Amino acid sequence: MKKVVISVVVLALVAIVGFSTVSCTRIEAGHVGIKVNLFGSEKGAQDIVEVQGMVWYNPVTTRIYEFPTFVQHKVWTLDANEDSPQNEEFTVTTRDGLSLSFDVGLDYTVIPSKVPDIFRTYRKDLRQITSEFIRTLVRNAYNNTASKYTAEDMVSKRSEYETQVKEMLSKDMDKGGFIVTQVAILGKIRMPQTLEDAVNSKIKAVQDAIRAENEKQRTIAEAQKEIEQAKGKAEAMRINSEAEANANRALTSTMSPLLIQKMMIEKWDGKLPVYGEVPKLFRSIADQ
């Protein structure tokens, strides 16, 4: 009897210990879960298994990581009220050796099939990977591209600059298992005030010159239009005059004295013209 009791107690203790070392978690929709073995012969390149739904595991020897597959948004900014209380702005050096600073926003997604490889490479969760590895890629893309531009170009050709940055960053992040949805400078590019004033003045001068040239071309176009209109009117008058002269010549060439007389008779109303006092041809009896 004692042996039975002892066996039951031992089994109970084993069950208690077993259940105390087992945990359960659920991999939510829109996430990819991986189970990582921390100890044993499977630790290493083959120690990661992709899991879904309800997952039972031993928290002593195993750890579960979840990687969201929906769009992730991250900003690095000077503003302490954003993602971090620390200054996370980016500073780049331009082709003319000047330093410019700005905030950056990034939207990206994780390629689900690459999640195990991503973890094997970095051995960290997505938040840490974003703050360290991805930030480095973004910084390098902005800095390397800025070396091709002057400080003035960074402002006047900002759209072109950002397009090249996105192309470079997309290639680098794709190799790591990520897809760039959007990356952009947030707000203005910060520079020393004296430099900003000089750049803005130069840009304004260029814009004024372009505006003046456009106005000049518009004036020339309007003047040319008036000239063409005047030429058109003169040509129309010439054509009308020639047409009228040709008509008169044609009419004159077809008229003879008899024809003119006939036309006069057809137009006569039967009344004689009166010039001065009409002479009396017959005397009235009353006048005697």
C-alpha positions in Angstrom: 0.0 0.0 0.0 2.8 2.3 0.9 4.4 1.7 -2.5 1.2 2.6 -4.3 0.9 5.8 -2.3 4.5 6.7 -2.9 4.0 6.1 -6.6 0.9 8.3 -6.7 2.7 11.1 -4.9 5.7 10.8 -7.2 3.5 10.9 -10.3 1.6 13.9 -8.9 4.9 15.7 -8.2 6.1 15.0 -11.7 2.8 16.2 -13.1 3.0 19.4 -11.0 6.6 20.0 -12.1 5.7 19.2 -15.7 2.7 21.6 -15.8 4.7 24.3 -14.0 7.3 24.3 -16.8 4.8 24.4 -19.6 3.4 27.6 -21.0 0.9 28.3 -23.8 0.5 31.3 -26.1 -1.5 32.1 -29.2 -0.1 33.5 -32.4 -2.6 36.1 -33.5 -3.7 36.7 -37.1 -1.4 39.0 -39.0 1.7 37.6 -37.2 4.2 34.9 -37.9 5.4 33.0 -34.8 8.7 31.2 -34.3 9.7 28.8 -31.6 13.3 29.1 -30.7 15.2 26.3 -28.8 17.6 27.9 -26.3 19.4 24.7 -25.2 20.3 21.3 -26.5 21.7 19.7 -29.6 19.1 21.6 -31.8 20.4 25.0 -30.7 21.9 26.9 -33.6 21.0 27.2 -37.3 18.2 24.6 -37.0 16.8 25.8 -33.7 13.9 27.9 -35.1 10.5 26.5 -36.0 7.6 28.5 -37.5 4.4 28.1 -35.5 0.8 29.2 -35.7 -2.3 29.3 -33.5 -2.0 27.9 -30.0 1.5 27.0 -29.1 2.6 25.0 -26.0 6.2 25.3 -25.0 8.7 25.1 -22.1 9.7 28.7 -21.1 12.9 27.4 -19.6 14.3 25.9 -22.8 12.2 27.6 -25.5 11.1 31.1 -26.4 8.3 32.3 -28.7 8.7 35.4 -30.9 6.0 37.0 -32.9 6.7 39.1 -36.0 3.8 41.3 -37.4 3.3 41.1 -41.1 1.2 44.2 -41.5 2.7 47.7 -42.2 5.0 49.0 -39.5 5.5 52.7 -39.0 8.6 54.2 -37.4 9.8 57.8 -37.1 13.2 59.1 -36.1 12.8 62.7 -35.0 14.2 65.6 -32.9 10.9 65.8 -31.1 11.0 64.1 -27.7 7.2 63.6 -27.8 7.5 61.1 -30.7 8.7 57.5 -30.6 11.7 58.2 -28.3 12.5 60.9 -25.7 16.0 61.1 -27.2 17.0 63.0 -30.3 16.9 60.6 -33.1 17.1 63.0 -36.1 19.4 62.1 -39.0 22.4 64.3 -39.9 24.0 64.1 -43.3 27.0 65.7 -45.0 26.5 67.2 -48.4 28.9 67.3 -51.4 30.1 70.8 -50.3 30.9 69.6 -46.8 27.9 71.1 -45.0 25.9 69.3 -42.3 22.1 69.1 -42.6 19.6 67.5 -40.2 16.0 66.3 -40.6 13.4 63.9 -39.3 12.5 60.7 -41.1 9.4 58.5 -41.3 9.5 54.9 -42.5 6.7 52.5 -43.4 7.7 48.9 -44.1 6.5 45.3 -43.9 8.1 42.0 -43.1 8.2 39.3 -45.7 6.5 36.4 -43.9 8.5 33.7 -45.5 11.8 35.4 -44.4 10.9 35.6 -40.7 13.0 32.6 -39.6 16.0 33.9 -41.6 15.5 37.4 -40.1 15.7 36.0 -36.6 18.6 33.7 -37.4 20.5 36.8 -38.6 19.8 39.2 -35.8 18.6 37.1 -32.8 16.3 40.0 -31.7 12.6 40.9 -31.9 11.3 43.3 -34.6 11.4 46.4 -32.3 15.1 45.9 -31.6 15.8 45.1 -35.3 14.1 48.3 -36.3 15.9 50.5 -33.8 19.3 49.1 -34.6 19.7 47.4 -38.0 16.9 49.2 -40.0 17.8 52.6 -38.6 21.4 52.0 -39.8 20.2 51.2 -43.3 18.0 54.3 -43.4 20.8 56.5 -42.1 23.3 55.1 -44.7 20.9 55.6 -47.5 20.3 59.2 -46.7 23.9 60.0 -46.0 25.4 58.2 -49.0 22.9 59.9 -51.3 23.5 63.3 -49.7 27.1 63.1 -50.7 26.0 63.6 -54.4 24.1 66.9 -53.6 25.1 70.4 -52.5 23.2 71.9 -49.6 21.3 74.1 -52.1 20.4 71.0 -54.2 19.1 69.2 -51.1 16.4 71.9 -50.8 15.7 72.7 -54.5 15.9 69.1 -55.6 14.5 67.4 -52.5 12.0 65.2 -54.4 14.8 63.8 -56.6 17.0 63.3 -53.5 14.3 61.4 -51.7 13.5 59.2 -54.7 17.1 58.1 -54.9 17.1 57.4 -51.2 14.1 55.2 -51.4 15.6 53.2 -54.3 18.8 52.5 -52.4 17.0 51.7 -49.1 14.5 49.3 -50.9 17.3 47.3 -52.3 19.2 47.0 -49.0 16.1 46.2 -46.9 14.8 43.6 -49.5 18.1 41.7 -48.9 17.2 41.6 -45.2 13.7 40.4 -45.6 11.8 43.7 -45.6 9.7 45.7 -48.1 9.8 49.5 -48.0 6.3 51.0 -48.4 7.3 54.6 -47.9 10.2 56.6 -46.6 10.3 60.4 -46.4 11.8 63.4 -44.7 9.3 64.9 -42.2 9.0 68.6 -42.3 11.8 70.9 -43.3 15.5 70.2 -43.7 17.3 71.9 -40.9 20.5 73.9 -41.5 22.3 76.9 -39.9 20.2 80.0 -40.3 22.8 81.9 -42.3 23.1 79.1 -44.7 19.3 78.7 -44.9 18.9 82.4 -45.7 21.6 82.2 -48.4 20.1 79.1 -50.0 16.6 80.6 -49.9 17.8 83.9 -51.5 19.6 82.0 -54.3 16.5 79.8 -54.9 14.3 82.9 -55.0 16.7 84.7 -57.4 16.5 81.7 -59.7 12.8 81.5 -59.4 12.5 85.3 -60.1 14.8 84.9 -63.2 12.6 82.0 -64.5 9.5 84.1 -63.8 11.0 87.1 -65.7 12.0 84.9 -68.6 8.5 83.4 -68.7 7.0 86.9 -68.7 9.3 88.0 -71.5 8.3 85.0 -73.6 4.7 85.7 -72.9 5.1 89.4 -74.0 6.9 88.3 -77.1 4.2 85.8 -77.8 1.4 88.3 -77.4 3.2 90.9 -79.6 3.8 88.3 -82.3 0.1 87.4 -82.0 -0.9 91.0 -82.6 1.5 91.2 -85.5 0.0 88.2 -87.1 -3.5 89.5 -86.5 -2.5 92.8 -88.2 -1.0 90.9 -91.1 -4.2 88.9 -91.3 -6.4 92.0 -91.4 -4.1 93.7 -94.0 -4.2 90.6 -96.1 -7.9 90.4 -95.9 -8.2 94.1 -97.0 -5.9 93.4 -99.9 -7.9 90.4 -101.0 -11.2 92.3 -100.7 -9.7 95.3 -102.7 -8.4 93.0 -105.4 -11.8 91.2 -105.5 -13.7 94.5 -105.9 -11.3 95.8 -108.5 -11.6 92.6 -110.5 -15.3 92.8 -110.3 -15.3 96.4 -111.5 -13.0 95.5 -114.4 -15.2 92.6 -115.4 -18.3 94.8 -115.3 -16.6 97.6 -117.3 -15.4 95.2 -119.9 -18.9 93.8 -120.5 -20.7 97.2 -120.7 -21.4 99.1 -124.0 -23.0 102.5 -124.6 -26.2 100.9 -125.8 -26.2 98.7 -122.7 -25.7 101.7 -120.4 -28.5 103.6 -122.2 -30.8 100.6 -121.8 -30.0 100.4 -118.1 -30.7 104.2 -117.7 -34.1 103.8 -119.5 -35.0 100.8 -117.3 -34.2 102.9 -114.2 -36.1 106.1 -115.4 -39.4 106.8 -113.6 -40.8 108.9 -116.5 -40.2 112.3 -114.8 -38.1 115.0 -116.4 -35.5 116.7 -114.3 -36.4 120.3 -113.2 -33.8 123.0 -113.1 -35.1 126.4 -111.9 -38.6 127.7 -112.9 -40.5 125.6 -115.4 -41.6 127.7 -118.5 -45.3 128.0 -119.2 -46.1 126.6 -122.6 -49.8 127.6 -122.5 -51.4 130.8 -121.2 -54.4 130.6 -118.9 -57.5 132.6 -119.8 -57.5 134.0 -116.3 -54.2 135.6 -117.0 -55.6 137.8 -119.8 
